[in-house]
Structure formats: C-alpha cells, structure tokens
Amino acid sequence: MEATRTQVDVYRIGVLNALGTPDEAVPVAARLDVDRMSTAERRARAWTDVARMWNALGDGQQTFAALRRVEQEAPQEVRRPALRALTAGLLYGPTRIEGVREFAARTGALAA
C-alpha cells in the first residue's frame, strides 16, 4: 500500500519542524486535506504537527486553532504531556489568546 499525498504532507511537516525550518512547512500545511485521513487519531496527529509548526513560528492564534482541531478529532490527544506543555506556553506566554484559559483547564494544562 502506498502513502497518500496527505500522509506524505503530514510526514513532511513533522520533518521540517524537526529540522528547525517550520517556515518551509507553511505551504505544505496550507494544502493539507486533513479530512481525507482515515482515522481520528491520524487527523489529530496531523493537527498536532500543524500546531507545532505554528508554535515554532510564534503564531499563538494559529497554534491554538490547530490545538482546538486536535481536540475535536481526538480529545484524549490534547491531554498528552507535550500538548499540555504547548497549551501552557500559550497560556503563560506574552500574547493573550481568547479561550486558551478554558482550553487549558479542560485539557489539564492549567496549573492548579
């Protein structure tokens, strides 16, 4: 079985994030058709990579939008430590983002 274009694009975004060149992943993310992925977990993984990309680029609004998509696809995924840390970074970062506090409380990223 061959990989689909969408699967390759998700992999490419992850690689570009790991290489420290998330700006090169933006056009890949723009053409990404996450809805074509077969399972909620795969769709959540794709949105996770997109959230990491936007976070690396310093765009908190886009990061939060992608995190909300992760939650829509697979709510358990946003409770993972790495995504809770990403959420906490948005919550305690310099930019105020509407809805992050509630999201952080809901996903376990809000410090008690």
Contacts in CASP RR format, 6 or more apart in sequence:
PFRMAT RR
TARGET T0000
AUTHOR 0000-0000-0000
METHOD contacts of the structure
MODEL  1
MEATRTQVDVYRIGVLNALGTPDEAVPVAARLDVDRMSTAERRARAWTDV
ARMWNALGDGQQTFAALRRVEQEAPQEVRRPALRALTAGLLYGPTRIEGV
REFAARTGALAA
3 11 0 8 1.000
4 36 0 8 1.000
6 32 0 8 1.000
6 33 0 8 1.000
6 34 0 8 1.000
6 36 0 8 1.000
6 37 0 8 1.000
6 46 0 8 1.000
7 37 0 8 1.000
7 42 0 8 1.000
9 28 0 8 1.000
9 29 0 8 1.000
9 31 0 8 1.000
9 32 0 8 1.000
10 32 0 8 1.000
10 37 0 8 1.000
10 42 0 8 1.000
10 45 0 8 1.000
10 46 0 8 1.000
10 49 0 8 1.000
12 25 0 8 1.000
12 28 0 8 1.000
13 25 0 8 1.000
13 28 0 8 1.000
13 29 0 8 1.000
13 32 0 8 1.000
13 46 0 8 1.000
13 49 0 8 1.000
13 50 0 8 1.000
13 53 0 8 1.000
14 25 0 8 1.000
14 49 0 8 1.000
14 52 0 8 1.000
14 53 0 8 1.000
16 22 0 8 1.000
16 24 0 8 1.000
16 25 0 8 1.000
16 28 0 8 1.000
16 53 0 8 1.000
17 25 0 8 1.000
17 49 0 8 1.000
17 52 0 8 1.000
17 53 0 8 1.000
17 56 0 8 1.000
20 56 0 8 1.000
22 52 0 8 1.000
22 53 0 8 1.000
22 54 0 8 1.000
22 56 0 8 1.000
22 57 0 8 1.000
23 57 0 8 1.000
25 53 0 8 1.000
26 53 0 8 1.000
26 57 0 8 1.000
29 50 0 8 1.000
29 53 0 8 1.000
32 46 0 8 1.000
32 50 0 8 1.000
34 43 0 8 1.000
34 46 0 8 1.000
34 47 0 8 1.000
34 69 0 8 1.000
35 43 0 8 1.000
37 43 0 8 1.000
37 46 0 8 1.000
40 73 0 8 1.000
40 74 0 8 1.000
41 73 0 8 1.000
41 74 0 8 1.000
41 77 0 8 1.000
43 69 0 8 1.000
43 73 0 8 1.000
43 74 0 8 1.000
44 70 0 8 1.000
44 73 0 8 1.000
44 74 0 8 1.000
44 77 0 8 1.000
45 77 0 8 1.000
47 66 0 8 1.000
47 67 0 8 1.000
47 69 0 8 1.000
47 70 0 8 1.000
47 73 0 8 1.000
48 66 0 8 1.000
48 70 0 8 1.000
48 77 0 8 1.000
48 83 0 8 1.000
50 66 0 8 1.000
50 69 0 8 1.000
51 63 0 8 1.000
51 66 0 8 1.000
51 67 0 8 1.000
51 70 0 8 1.000
51 83 0 8 1.000
51 86 0 8 1.000
52 86 0 8 1.000
54 60 0 8 1.000
54 62 0 8 1.000
54 63 0 8 1.000
54 65 0 8 1.000
54 66 0 8 1.000
55 63 0 8 1.000
55 86 0 8 1.000
55 90 0 8 1.000
60 90 0 8 1.000
60 95 0 8 1.000
60 97 0 8 1.000
61 97 0 8 1.000
63 86 0 8 1.000
63 90 0 8 1.000
64 90 0 8 1.000
64 97 0 8 1.000
64 99 0 8 1.000
64 100 0 8 1.000
64 103 0 8 1.000
67 78 0 8 1.000
67 83 0 8 1.000
67 86 0 8 1.000
67 87 0 8 1.000
67 90 0 8 1.000
67 103 0 8 1.000
68 103 0 8 1.000
70 77 0 8 1.000
70 78 0 8 1.000
70 83 0 8 1.000
71 77 0 8 1.000
71 78 0 8 1.000
71 103 0 8 1.000
71 106 0 8 1.000
71 107 0 8 1.000
77 83 0 8 1.000
78 84 0 8 1.000
78 87 0 8 1.000
78 103 0 8 1.000
78 107 0 8 1.000
79 107 0 8 1.000
79 108 0 8 1.000
83 107 0 8 1.000
83 109 0 8 1.000
84 107 0 8 1.000
84 108 0 8 1.000
84 109 0 8 1.000
85 109 0 8 1.000
87 100 0 8 1.000
87 103 0 8 1.000
87 104 0 8 1.000
87 107 0 8 1.000
87 108 0 8 1.000
87 109 0 8 1.000
88 104 0 8 1.000
88 109 0 8 1.000
88 110 0 8 1.000
88 111 0 8 1.000
90 97 0 8 1.000
90 100 0 8 1.000
90 104 0 8 1.000
91 100 0 8 1.000
91 101 0 8 1.000
91 104 0 8 1.000
91 109 0 8 1.000
91 110 0 8 1.000
101 110 0 8 1.000
103 109 0 8 1.000
104 110 0 8 1.000
END
